[in-house]
Amino acid sequence: MRVLSIASTGMMAQQMNVEVISNNIANINTTAFKRSRAEFQDLMYQAEKRQGSQSTDSGTIVPTGVEVGLGVRPTSVNRINTTGNLTSTGNELDLAIEGRGYFNVTQPGGDTVYTRAGSFKLSPEGTIVTADGFTVAPGITVPQGTREVVINRSGEVLAYVDGKPQPVNQGQLAMTVFVNDSGLEALGDNLFRATPASGEPQEGLAGQAGFGTIRQKYLESSNVNVVQEITELISAQRAYEMNAKVIEAGDQMASTMTNMR
C-alpha cells in the first residue's frame, strides 16, 4: 500500500518543519538573528490513466486522468532577512545597521565573513573586535587615553582623546551587501560566508546608495515573532498528527485485508 510511504514523507517533512521553528524560538533573543521558514514540494506522481490520452477509437480524450502523488519533500530552509527592531543599549561599541548590509569580519586565517550583530568589543590592543575576538574590518584601533568613542551614521570612528580638543578620526567601518542574502552560508556565532548563491560581495560604506546606515548605542533584535512561531508550531504538530493517523488507518486496512484471506 502506498499510503504508508506517502504519510511517512509527510511526517518527516513536518518533523523538519518543527525543527526549524524550534531553532527560531531558541534564538528569539539572539542579536540580529533572522528567522527561517521550511519550504516543501510535492513528490512525483504515478499516472494510472493519463489525461489527454484517447479513451476510444473515435478520438475521445480523457479530460482529467488518474494521478496519485507519492508524498512531499523539503526543498529549502529560507532565511527571512527582514530587519529586526533596534534596541537602545547605551554602549558606545554597540552598533546596529539600519537597512541593508553586513559588517566585515576578518577571521584568524585571513578569511572574510559577515555579520549584522554589532555587539563589538575592544581587544587588549584597542582594536574593535567581535565577541570572539575577530577583527572588524578594516581593523580600527582606538588610541590609549580615549575617553569617548563616537561612531557616526557613515561608520566613521571618532576618538575623543585626553588632551586633544578635537576628535581624532581613526577610520571608517567597511560594509558589504549581497544580491541574495538568503544564499549566504550560516556559520553560527552570528557569522555568514559568501557562496555562489549569494552573489559576489559588493563592498562599500554605510550611507552610500544601496547601503544602510549605522546607529551607535543600538543593537538589532531578532526578527522572530513569538505569536507567529507558536501558531506555525501548532499547525505543524497537527499536520504531523494527521499523517500519523493516516499511517494508523493504512495499517488497519492492511490488517483487514490480511484477515480476509
Sequence and secondary structure as in RCSB ss.txt:
>XXXX:A:sequence
MRVLSIASTGMMAQQMNVEVISNNIANINTTAFKRSRAEFQDLMYQAEKRQGSQSTDSGTIVPTGVEVGLGVRPT
SVNRINTTGNLTSTGNELDLAIEGRGYFNVTQPGGDTVYTRAGSFKLSPEGTIVTADGFTVAPGITVPQGTREVV
INRSGEVLAYVDGKPQPVNQGQLAMTVFVNDSGLEALGDNLFRATPASGEPQEGLAGQAGFGTIRQKYLESSNVN
VVQEITELISAQRAYEMNAKVIEAGDQMASTMTNMR
>XXXX:A:secstr
 HHHHHHHHHHHHHHHHHHHHHHHHHTTTSTT   EEEEEEE  EEEEE TT BSSTT  B SS EEEE  EEEE
EEEE      EEE   TTEEEEESS EEEEE TTS EEEE  EE EE TTSBEE TT  EETTT B  TTEEEEE
E TT EEEEEETT SS EEEEE EEEE S GGGSEEEETTEEE  TTT   EEEETTSTT  EEEETEEE     
HHHHHHHHHHHHHHHHHHHHHHHHHHHHHHHHHHH 
